[in-house]
Every structure is written in structure tokens, then in C-alpha cells.
Amino acid sequence: MSRNSKLVSQNLREEIAKELGVYDTVKQDGGSWANVSAKDCGNIVKKAIEIANRSVENQ
């Protein structure tokens, strides 16, 4: 998840991870996203896209 990490803010990524129940893994690893599964990273990206689409629709 680090390659394009600047596309999604750290705060948004953490909030989505908390919502999806993934943040505990990140917290246990001292803030590293290395042990978050590809599936979970994909779900985080999917949720971020949904949020972005809603934001655009509301403007």
C-alpha cells in the first residue's frame, strides 16, 4: 500500500481501516501496513473510492 500512499491521506486510510476492522493489525505492527493482506488493502481502496464518489456527487 505504500506505492500510492500519498493518494489517500493517512487519516482517511486509518479511519477506513478501523471501520473495516483492519486497523488492529496495523497498530500491532507499530503503524506498518506491511502485514495487511492484499484483500484488506483492496477493500480499503474500494471504500476510499466510494467516499470520493459520494463527495463528488454532493458537490
N, C-alpha and C positions, 0 to 999 in steps of 0.2 A: 504494500500500500504506500510505500514511501516515494515511488517514482513520480506520482502525480499528487502528492500530498498537499501541495500548495493550491490545488483547485478547490479543495474543501477545507474550510477553516478547522483548526484543531478543536475549537469549542463545539462546532456543529458535529464533527466526527465523534467526539466523546458523548454528546447528547444522544446521537443516534445509536451508538454502541450500548449506552445504558438502556435505552428503550428496547433494544433487541436482546439484551441480556448478555452481551459480549464483553462489556467493559471490565468485568471481574478478571478476565484473562489478561487484559492489558495492565490492569492495576497490579496483579500478582507478579508480572514481569517488569515492574518498575517503570511502566509507561511505554514499553516497547510493543509495537504492533506485530513483531516477527512471528509470534505463535498464534496469531488469529488465523483461522482457516480461510482458504480461498472462498469457500462458500459464504462464510460470515462477512468477508470483505465485499463480496458481490452483493449481499443483502444490504450492507451499509451504503454502497454506491446506488443501488436501486432506490433506497429510501431518500437519499440526498437528491436524486433526480426528481422524485415525486414532489419533494418540498420545493425544489426550484421551479417545477412546472406550475405548482399551485401559486407560487409567488408571482410568476409572470402573468398568470390568468387573472390575478387580483389587481393588477396594475392598470 
